Amino acid sequence: MTAMCDVAFLLLSFFILATKFKPPEALTVTTPSSVYTKIALDQNVVMVIMDHEGKVYFSVSDKNVEEKREIINTINTEHSLGLTEADKKAFYANPTAYIGVPFSQLKSMLDRGSDPAALKGVAMPGIPTQDSTNNELRDWVAAAVAAFYAINPLQKMNVQVKGDDAALYPSFSGVIWAFKKNDQLKFQLITSPIAAPPGSELDKAEATSGKKTIE
């Protein structure tokens, strides 16, 4: 028994020390509630985020490093931003990287790195999406479409929108316009799942089928 206890404590110590905890989210968003519970895709994701002030941010799935490299290279070339390799790496090699500034401020943002600790307290105005003459999100989405196709023409880019419950329609309208201009007409809207309201048609259907919206 003593030997087994020793082994158990050794294993417990190993797992405690070896476990990697999920880092805190770089951008906190309170998503709206929904009874729809389809699981959001987690591969080849291009996500547009809107915070409670309506500011728009852009990010790409952690696993798509090569696509992220292509995206930042395209943006740098098309807008003559003069980004260094270190600047680019702050975007494509950092799993928590997201963009929340206009092109004119992109270099200064990437100079800080994209780690949440480095960006804490740094005010970001968001990506401009006000109207058709000043919608920089269109260029980010276009660069993402080209990057995913260049790396693997057969893979599907999964577009997702994560908006704060307090975000106003004008921001969402600018996001949709950027999608349309790049023929991205399908996207997933990230929500917080809740149970169907008692007495609703969905609640009755669940009671009949025995399948609940939320387990």
FIKOLFI-515257 format. One record per residue: residue number from 1; residue in three letters; x, y, z of N, C-alpha, C in turn. Coordinates in pm, 1 decimal. Each point is the difference from the previous one (the first is absolute). Example, Ala and Ser with C-alpha at 12.3 -4.5 7.8 and 13.67 -1.06 7.14 Angstrom:
2
   nr  rest        nX        nY        nZ       caX       caY       caZ        cX        cY        cZ
    1   ALA    1319.0    -569.0     780.0     -89.0     119.0       0.0      90.0     120.0       0.0
    2   SER     -35.0     105.0     -72.0      82.0     119.0       6.0     -77.0     109.0      73.0
//
This chain:
215
   nr  rest        nX        nY        nZ       caX       caY       caZ        cX        cY        cZ
    1   MET      81.8    -121.5       0.0     -81.8     121.5       0.0      85.1     126.3       0.0
    2   THR     110.2      -5.1      75.4      89.1     116.3       4.2      56.2      28.8    -138.2
    3   ALA      40.5    -106.0     -69.4      55.7      17.4    -135.5    -104.7      57.2     -94.9
    4   MET    -123.0     -47.5      10.2    -106.6      50.1     -87.7     -31.2     146.7      29.4
    5   CYS       2.6      36.9     126.2     -22.6     141.4      35.4     110.2      88.3     -56.4
    6   ASP     123.8     -48.5       7.1     112.3      76.1     -55.9     -19.0      22.0    -149.3
    7   VAL     -39.0    -107.6     -69.8     -20.9      10.1    -144.7    -113.5      97.6     -30.7
    8   ALA    -108.3      -8.4      78.6    -114.4      88.5     -22.5      39.1     146.5      17.8
    9   PHE      76.4      30.5     104.8      42.9     138.0      22.5      97.3      47.1    -107.5
   10   LEU      85.4     -89.8     -48.4      93.1      35.1    -107.6     -76.4      33.6    -127.8
   11   LEU    -100.4     -81.9     -31.2     -80.4      26.7    -119.4     -77.0     130.7      14.3
   12   LEU     -57.2      21.7     118.3     -73.9     124.2      23.5      90.8     121.0     -14.9
   13   SER     120.2      -8.7      56.6      96.5     110.3     -10.6      38.6      24.1    -144.5
   14   PHE      18.2    -109.2     -76.0      38.1      13.2    -141.0    -107.1      72.7     -79.2
   15   PHE    -126.4     -42.3      17.1    -108.3      61.7     -76.8     -21.9     146.3      40.2
   16   ILE      17.6      31.3     127.5     -15.0     139.6      44.0     106.0      88.4     -63.9
   17   LEU     123.6     -50.1      -2.3     110.3      79.5     -53.9      -1.6       5.3    -152.4
   18   ALA     -49.8    -106.5     -63.2       5.3      -7.1    -146.7    -121.8      60.6     -67.6
   19   THR    -107.5      21.3      76.2    -123.3      51.0     -60.0      15.8     146.5     -41.4
   20   LYS     -45.3      28.7    -121.1      -1.9     137.9     -49.2    -141.7      54.0      13.4
   21   PHE     -14.0     104.3      76.3    -131.5      60.0      18.5     -29.4      95.4    -114.5
   22   LYS    -127.9       9.5     -33.1     -41.5      89.0    -107.0      28.6     144.2      38.8
   23   PRO      70.9      75.1     -87.1      30.6     139.2      34.5    -126.4      85.0       1.8
   24   PRO       0.0     108.0      76.0    -118.0      86.2       3.6     -27.4      60.6    -136.6
   25   GLU    -128.2      18.4     -31.4     -35.2      57.4    -128.9      52.7     142.3      -9.8
   26   ALA      57.6      29.0    -117.0      55.6     132.7     -20.6    -110.1     105.3     -10.9
   27   LEU    -118.6     -44.2     -41.2    -110.1      93.1     -19.6    -127.4     -64.2      54.4
   28   THR     -57.9      60.1     103.1    -118.7     -56.7      63.4    -125.9      53.3     -66.6
   29   VAL     -85.8     -93.5     -41.2    -124.6      35.9     -66.6    -113.8     -78.3      63.3
   30   THR    -108.6      68.9      34.1    -119.1     -66.2      53.2     -94.6     -27.8    -115.4
   31   THR      -2.3    -124.1     -45.7     -79.2     -34.0    -117.7    -148.3      -9.5      34.0
   32   PRO     -88.1      24.8     -97.6    -143.7     -11.2      24.8     -40.5    -144.8      23.1
   33   SER    -112.8     -19.6      64.9     -49.6    -134.3      29.3     -79.0     -56.1    -117.7
   34   SER       2.4    -133.2     -10.8     -72.3     -65.9    -108.0     -29.8    -143.5      40.7
   35   VAL    -114.5     -53.1     -46.1     -32.8    -139.5      26.6      62.8     -91.8    -104.9
   36   TYR      62.9      59.2    -100.9      65.9     -78.4    -104.7     136.2     -44.3      50.3
   37   THR      27.3    -130.9      -3.4     120.4     -51.6      65.1      92.7     -76.6     -93.4
   38   LYS      -0.4      29.2    -127.1      95.3     -64.3     -88.9     141.2      42.9      39.4
   39   ILE      89.3     -96.4      11.2     136.3      29.7      43.7      73.4      80.1    -106.9
   40   ALA      65.1     107.7      42.4      76.3      82.9     -93.3     123.5     -75.8     -48.4
   41   LEU      30.7      14.5    -126.1     117.2     -65.1     -57.6     126.5      58.8      62.4
   42   ASP     103.6     -83.4      11.0     124.4      48.2      61.0     120.3     -16.5     -91.6
   43   GLN     -23.5     -24.6    -128.2     108.7     -12.9     -96.7     -17.1     101.6    -112.7
   44   ASN     113.3      54.4     -45.4       0.0      96.4    -110.7     -96.8     116.0      25.7
   45   VAL       5.6      51.1     122.1     -94.9     103.4      40.7      56.9     139.9     -21.2
   46   VAL     -77.2      82.4     -64.7      25.7     144.2      -6.2    -112.2      66.2      78.4
   47   MET      36.3      66.2     108.2    -102.8      55.4      89.3       3.4     152.5       2.9
   48   VAL    -117.1      57.2      -8.5     -17.5     144.7      16.4     -71.1      21.1     133.4
   49   ILE      56.7      86.9      83.3     -51.9      22.7     134.2     -47.8     144.6      11.3
   50   MET    -114.2      18.4      65.4     -51.5     134.6      28.5     -19.0      12.8     150.1
   51   ASP      62.4     100.6      60.7     -14.2      16.6     144.4    -123.8      84.7      32.6
   52   HIS     -19.2      30.3     129.1    -120.9      70.8      42.2      -6.4     143.5     -52.4
   53   GLU     115.8      52.8     -42.2       1.8     135.8     -55.0     -18.1      -0.1    -151.2
   54   GLY      -8.3    -119.0     -59.0     -15.3      -9.0    -144.6     131.7      -2.3     -75.4
   55   LYS     112.0      -6.8      73.3     129.7      -8.4     -65.9      18.4    -138.5     -61.6
   56   VAL      62.6      -4.1    -116.2      13.2    -124.9     -75.9     144.1     -49.0       3.4
   57   TYR      16.0    -130.1      19.6     131.7     -63.8       7.6       2.2    -120.8     -94.7
   58   PHE     121.0     -39.7     -37.3      17.7    -109.5     -97.2     102.6     -98.6      53.8
   59   SER     -30.2    -129.2     -10.5      96.0    -101.5      42.9     -14.5    -124.2     -86.6
   60   VAL     103.3     -85.4       5.0       2.9    -124.4     -76.6      34.9    -113.6      95.0
   61   SER     -54.3    -117.6     -26.7      21.3    -117.5      84.6     147.3     -22.0      31.7
   62   ASP      27.5     -40.7     124.3     137.9     -19.8      47.0      79.2     -95.8     -87.4
   63   LYS     -67.5    -102.2     -53.9      69.4    -105.2     -74.0      39.9      42.5    -140.6
   64   ASN     -58.8     105.0     -51.5      25.3      41.7    -138.0     114.4     100.6      -8.9
   65   VAL     118.1     -42.8      43.5     115.5      89.2       3.2      41.4      43.7    -140.2
   66   GLU       3.6     -94.4     -95.1      41.6      34.8    -135.8     -98.0      96.7     -65.1
   67   GLU    -127.3     -21.7      23.6    -100.1      92.5     -53.8      17.0     139.1      60.8
   68   LYS      26.7       5.0     130.0      20.3     128.2      66.4     122.4      72.3     -56.2
   69   ARG     103.4     -79.0     -30.7     120.5      59.8     -59.2     -33.0      63.0    -135.7
   70   GLU     -78.8     -73.3     -79.9     -39.3      51.6    -131.1     -84.7     126.5      13.9
   71   ILE     -89.8      -0.6      96.7     -89.2     115.1      19.5      79.5     125.4      33.3
   72   ILE      89.9     -10.6      97.1      73.8     119.5      42.4      96.6      46.6    -108.0
   73   ASN      55.8     -93.5     -78.7      86.7      38.2    -111.4     -79.1      77.3    -105.9
   74   THR    -121.9     -47.9     -28.6     -84.6      67.4     -99.1     -37.5     140.4      45.3
   75   ILE     -43.3      11.1     124.9     -38.7     131.5      53.3     119.2      95.4      -0.9
   76   ASN     115.9     -49.9      38.1     120.0      83.4       2.7      35.6      50.6    -139.6
   77   THR      -9.3     -88.8     -99.3      35.6      37.6    -137.2    -100.9      96.0     -60.4
   78   GLU    -127.4     -32.1      13.8    -104.3      80.6     -64.6     -10.1     140.9      57.5
   79   HIS      35.2      15.1     127.8     -15.6     130.6      64.4     133.5      65.3      35.9
   80   SER     109.6     -61.2     -46.6     134.8      56.8      19.0      22.5      42.6     145.8
   81   LEU     -19.1     -95.2      91.8       6.8      31.1     143.1     141.7      -6.0      56.2
   82   GLY      91.0     -64.2     -71.9     137.8      -7.6      48.0      17.3     -86.2     123.9
   83   LEU     -77.6    -106.6      11.6      10.4     -87.5     116.2     129.6     -81.0      -4.9
   84   THR      64.1     -15.2     114.7     119.1     -83.3       9.7     -41.9    -145.1      21.2
   85   GLU      96.5     -92.1      -8.7     -30.3    -140.8      24.5     -49.3     -20.9     143.1
   86   ALA      54.9      76.9      93.3     -45.2      -9.4     139.0    -145.3      46.1      12.9
   87   ASP     -36.2     105.9     -72.5    -138.0      47.9       1.0     -94.4    -107.3     -52.1
   88   LYS      37.4     -59.9    -112.4     -84.6    -103.4     -60.6     -13.8    -119.8      93.1
   89   LYS     110.5     -36.6      63.4      -1.6    -116.7      88.4     -91.2      22.5     119.3
   90   ALA     -12.2     123.9      44.0     -88.9      30.9     111.6    -144.1     -34.7     -34.7
   91   PHE     -31.0      -3.9    -129.4    -134.2     -37.9     -44.0     -11.1    -149.2     -29.8
   92   TYR      90.3     -54.8     -83.8     -21.6    -137.6     -45.5      51.0    -106.8      95.5
   93   ALA      94.8      31.6      87.9      56.2    -102.3      88.6     -59.5       3.5     139.8
   94   ASN     -86.4      95.6      26.3     -58.4      13.7     133.4    -143.2     -51.9      -1.8
   95   PRO     -31.2    -102.9      80.3    -132.7     -60.3      -5.6    -113.3      91.2      45.7
   96   THR      30.6     105.7      72.0    -106.0      87.9      49.6      -9.4     131.2     -78.6
   97   ALA      69.4       6.8    -113.8       6.3     126.1     -73.7    -134.4      37.0     -62.3
   98   TYR     -36.1     125.9       9.3    -115.0      52.3     -69.8      31.1     143.9     -39.2
   99   ILE     -70.8      48.8    -100.8      23.3     134.7     -50.7    -119.3      87.0      35.9
  100   GLY      27.9     117.9      57.1    -108.0      89.9      38.1      33.4     144.8     -24.8
  101   VAL      79.0      25.2    -105.2      40.8     137.2     -32.1      -6.0      21.1    -150.4
  102   PRO      -8.7     125.6     -45.7       9.8      27.2    -144.0     141.6     -25.3     -49.9
  103   PHE      15.6      -7.1    -130.6     130.6     -28.0     -59.2     105.9     101.0      44.3
  104   SER     -40.0     123.4      20.2      95.8     104.5      37.2      63.3     -25.4     136.8
  105   GLN     -66.3     -79.7      85.4      51.9     -28.3     133.8      48.2    -144.0      15.6
  106   LEU      -4.0     -77.1    -108.9      29.6    -142.5      10.7     144.3     -26.5      42.7
  107   LYS      93.7      72.4     -56.5     140.5     -23.2      34.4      27.3      27.7     148.2
  108   SER     -53.0     109.4      51.2      23.3      32.3     141.0     -64.4    -102.6      91.9
  109   MET    -113.8     -57.7     -42.1     -64.0    -103.4      79.7      84.6    -127.4       0.8
  110   LEU      46.3     -42.7    -115.9      78.8    -122.6      -9.3     136.3      14.6      66.1
  111   ASP      50.1     121.6       7.4     126.2      23.7      71.2     -11.2     -39.7     146.6
  112   ARG    -120.0       7.7      55.3     -22.7     -37.0     139.9      -7.0    -150.9      18.4
  113   GLY     -17.9     -73.5    -111.2     -29.5    -141.7      10.9    -150.4     -14.6      17.0
  114   SER     -49.4    -123.7     -10.1    -144.2     -21.5       9.5     -39.5     -86.3     118.8
  115   ASP      88.9     -10.9      96.8     -32.2     -72.1     121.5     -98.7      83.2      82.7
  116   PRO    -101.4     -64.8      61.6     -98.3      76.8      78.2      63.5      89.5     105.2
  117   ALA     110.1     -47.0      61.7      65.4      81.2     102.6      58.3     127.0     -59.7
  118   ALA      55.3     -11.1    -122.3      60.4     116.9     -65.2    -105.9      99.0     -45.8
  119   LEU    -119.7     -52.1     -30.0    -105.1      86.2     -52.2     -95.7      50.5     108.1
  120   LYS      19.6     -48.3     122.1     -89.8      38.7     108.0       8.3     150.6      24.8
  121   GLY    -113.4      63.7      -2.2      -4.6     143.3      24.4      25.4      84.6    -123.9
  122   VAL      31.9     -65.6    -113.4      23.7      73.9    -123.5    -133.8      23.0     -70.0
  123   ALA     -35.1     125.0     -20.8    -127.6      32.3     -64.3       9.1     -26.2    -149.3
  124   MET     -93.7     -78.4     -51.7      -5.9     -27.7    -143.3    -128.7      58.2     -56.3
  125   PRO       8.9      77.3    -106.7    -119.9      62.2     -56.7     -85.7     -94.9     -81.2
  126   GLY      53.5    -120.6     -29.9     -71.2     -94.8     -84.9      32.6      20.7    -146.7
  127   ILE     -31.8     -99.4     -81.1      20.0      10.1    -145.0    -111.6      84.8     -58.8
  128   PRO      32.5      99.8     -80.7    -104.6      85.1     -58.5     -97.7     -80.8     -85.5
  129   THR    -128.8      15.9      26.5    -104.5     -65.0     -80.5    -117.3      94.7     -22.5
  130   GLN      27.0     130.5      10.5    -109.8      97.5       2.3     -84.2      -1.4    -127.0
  131   ASP      64.5       0.8    -116.3     -74.4       5.2    -125.5      84.4     -59.7    -111.0
  132   SER     -54.2       1.4    -120.4      67.3     -63.5    -113.4     129.9      69.6     -38.5
  133   THR      17.1     125.8      39.3     122.9      71.4     -34.6     108.2     -17.5     106.1
  134   ASN     -37.4     -53.0     116.0      96.9     -19.3     107.7     -32.9    -128.1      75.9
  135   ASN      17.0    -111.8     -70.1     -27.5    -130.9      60.2     122.9     -88.4     -19.7
  136   GLU      91.4       5.8      96.7     124.7     -74.2     -11.6     -17.6    -148.9      27.9
  137   LEU    -111.9     -36.8      61.1     -25.7    -142.2      22.3     -10.8     -73.7    -133.0
  138   ARG     -50.5      68.4    -101.6      -9.3     -61.2    -132.6     135.4     -51.4     -46.0
  139   ASP     106.7      77.2      23.5     133.5     -40.1     -42.7      52.7    -117.8      81.9
  140   TRP     -32.2      -2.6     130.0      41.9    -113.1      83.5     -68.4    -128.9     -44.7
  141   VAL    -129.0       8.9     -28.4     -72.3    -119.3     -45.0      51.8     -44.5    -137.1
  142   ALA      24.9      95.2     -88.4      52.8     -34.2    -133.1     135.5     -69.4      11.9
  143   ALA      85.7      50.6      88.6     131.6     -61.9      20.0     -14.7    -140.3      56.9
  144   ALA     -98.4     -19.5      87.9     -23.1    -132.8      58.2     -48.6     -97.8    -106.0
  145   VAL     -93.9      43.1     -83.9     -50.2     -86.4    -107.6     114.0     -44.2     -91.3
  146   ALA      84.2      95.5     -40.2     112.7     -31.5     -87.8     100.8     -91.6      67.9
  147   ALA      24.8      21.6     128.8      98.0     -80.0      73.7     -44.8    -145.1      13.9
  148   PHE    -124.3     -21.2      37.6     -49.4    -136.8      15.7       0.9     -73.9    -133.3
  149   TYR     -33.7      70.2    -107.8       2.2     -62.8    -131.9     142.9     -31.1     -43.5
  150   ALA      94.0      89.9      30.8     139.1     -20.3     -40.2      63.1    -118.8      72.5
  151   ILE     -31.1     -17.5     127.3      57.5    -110.3      77.2     -62.4    -132.8     -38.7
  152   ASN    -131.1      -2.2     -16.9     -69.6    -123.1     -38.3    -132.2      36.5     -66.2
  153   PRO      -5.9      -6.9    -134.8    -122.6      40.1     -70.8    -122.3     -82.7      37.8
  154   LEU      20.1    -117.7      60.4    -111.8     -88.2      32.7     -56.2      23.8     139.7
  155   GLN      73.2      70.9      83.6     -48.4      20.2     135.7    -100.6     114.6       5.0
  156   LYS     -94.6     -11.6      92.3    -104.7     100.6      14.0      33.2      94.5     114.6
  157   MET      -7.9     127.5     -27.5      19.3     100.7     103.7    -133.3      19.8      73.0
  158   ASN       1.3     -18.4     130.4    -122.1      11.1      80.4      -6.7     137.8      65.6
  159   VAL     -94.0      79.1     -44.7     -14.9     137.4      49.5     -95.9       0.7     118.7
  160   GLN      42.6      64.3     108.3     -83.0       9.6     119.8      -6.5     144.6      48.1
  161   VAL    -112.6      34.5      59.7     -19.2     133.1      57.4     -32.8     -16.6     147.7
  162   LYS      77.1      66.7      84.5     -22.8      -3.9     144.4     -26.9     143.3      45.5
  163   GLY    -126.8      30.8      17.9     -37.2     136.9      34.3     -50.3      12.0     141.9
  164   ASP      34.4     109.8      64.5     -49.9      25.6     134.4    -149.8      29.7      -6.5
  165   ASP     -69.9     -40.7     105.2    -144.5      20.1       4.2     -37.5     147.0      -6.3
  166   ALA      92.6      88.1      38.8     -28.5     144.0       0.7      44.8      69.3    -128.6
  167   ALA      61.9     -74.6     -92.7      48.1      60.6    -124.6    -118.5      51.9     -82.3
  168   LEU      18.3     113.9     -64.5    -107.0      61.8     -77.2       3.6     -44.2    -145.9
  169   TYR    -111.4      18.0     -67.8     -14.7     -48.5    -136.8      99.6      59.8     -99.7
  170   PRO      33.6     130.2       6.2      92.0      54.9    -100.6     131.2     -77.7     -11.3
  171   SER      54.3     -47.0     111.5     123.3     -79.2      -5.2     -24.4    -130.7     -72.1
  172   PHE    -109.9     -65.8      33.5     -33.0    -127.3     -63.2     -23.6      19.4    -149.4
  173   SER     -63.5     110.0     -36.3     -26.1      29.4    -140.8     131.0      14.4     -77.7
  174   GLY      99.2      66.4      61.0     129.5      15.4     -66.3      71.6    -132.5     -17.5
  175   VAL     -16.7     -89.2      97.2      60.4    -134.0      -9.2     -62.9     -78.3    -114.6
  176   ILE    -132.6       3.0      -8.2     -71.2     -71.8    -106.1      39.8      53.4    -137.1
  177   TRP      16.7     131.5     -10.7      41.0      60.3    -128.2     136.2     -53.5     -42.2
  178   ALA      93.9     -10.7      95.5     133.1     -51.6     -30.5      -7.1    -145.0     -46.2
  179   PHE     -88.3     -78.7      62.1     -17.9    -139.1     -42.4     -54.8      -7.6    -142.8
  180   LYS    -102.3      79.8     -26.6     -63.3      -2.9    -132.0      99.3      36.5    -110.0
  181   LYS      84.9      98.3      26.4      96.1      43.6    -100.6     102.6    -109.9     -32.2
  182   ASN      10.0     -98.3      87.5      93.0    -111.3     -22.6     -73.1    -132.8     -24.0
  183   ASP    -128.8       9.7     -32.4     -81.9    -118.3     -29.9      -1.2    -100.5     115.0
  184   GLN       8.2      50.5     121.3     -11.4     -86.0     118.2    -140.8      18.3      56.3
  185   LEU     -93.2     -77.3     -55.0    -140.8      20.8      30.1     -51.6     -91.6     110.7
  186   LYS      85.8     -91.6      46.8     -39.1     -88.9     109.2      97.8      15.8     115.5
  187   PHE     -53.6      10.7     120.5      85.7       9.2     117.4     -75.6     -51.4     121.0
  188   GLN      74.6     -36.2     104.1     -59.5     -43.4     125.7      -2.4     116.6      98.2
  189   LEU    -109.7      13.6      70.1     -12.1     102.3     104.1      17.0     -68.3     135.6
  190   ILE     100.8      42.3      75.5      29.0     -61.4     129.3     -95.6      54.3     105.9
  191   THR     -70.9     -90.9      70.1     -93.9      39.5     103.8      22.2     -84.5     125.5
  192   SER     -67.5      39.0     107.3       3.3     -76.0     125.0    -127.8     -83.7       9.3
  193   PRO      13.1    -132.6       4.9    -120.2     -84.6      -1.0     -79.7       7.8     130.1
  194   ILE    -130.9       0.5     -14.4     -90.6      -4.2     114.7    -109.5    -102.3     -28.8
  195   ALA     -72.6     -39.5     103.5    -108.8     -95.4     -17.1    -118.6      66.4     -70.7
  196   ALA     -77.2     -80.7     -70.3    -119.4      51.3     -67.7     -99.1      53.0     102.2
  197   PRO     -66.7     113.1     -24.3     -98.5      54.9      94.3    -111.2    -100.9      28.3
  198   PRO     -37.3     -18.6     125.5    -107.4     -94.7      34.3    -129.2      32.8     -73.8
  199   GLY     -60.3    -101.2     -58.6    -125.8      18.6     -70.6      14.8      39.9    -145.2
  200   SER     121.5      30.5     -43.9      22.3      38.1    -139.4     -10.4    -122.8     -90.0
  201   GLU     -10.9      25.3    -130.6      -9.1    -110.9     -94.7     125.1     -87.7       5.9
  202   LEU     116.3      63.2      17.2     124.2     -77.3       8.8       1.1     -85.9     125.9
  203   ASP     -49.5      56.1     110.6      -5.9     -75.5     125.2     -92.1    -120.6     -14.2
  204   LYS    -114.1      18.5     -67.3     -92.8    -110.6     -22.2      62.1    -105.7     -90.4
  205   ALA      72.0      45.1    -104.4      63.1     -95.1     -91.4     106.4     -81.6      72.3
  206   GLU      74.0      66.0      89.5     102.0     -70.2      76.3     -61.9    -100.7      94.4
  207   ALA    -112.2      38.0      60.7     -68.3     -91.2      93.2     -50.9    -123.5     -74.3
  208   THR     -44.4      22.7    -124.5     -51.6    -111.9     -80.3     112.8     -93.0     -44.2
  209   SER     111.3      60.7     -43.6     110.8     -81.0     -52.5      91.9     -53.7     109.0
  210   GLY      -4.9      65.5     117.2      89.1     -40.8     108.9     138.9      57.2     -13.5
  211   LYS      20.9      86.8     -99.1     131.5      61.2     -23.6      -3.7     143.6      45.3
  212   LYS      89.0      35.6      91.1       4.0     135.1      52.3      95.8      87.9     -80.3
  213   THR     -33.8     129.0      -5.3      88.3      95.4     -67.5     133.4       7.3      72.4
  214   ILE      -5.7       0.5     134.2     121.7       6.3      81.1       3.2    -120.1      93.2
  215   GLU     110.1     -71.8      -1.5      16.2    -113.9      90.8      66.5      48.2     128.0
//
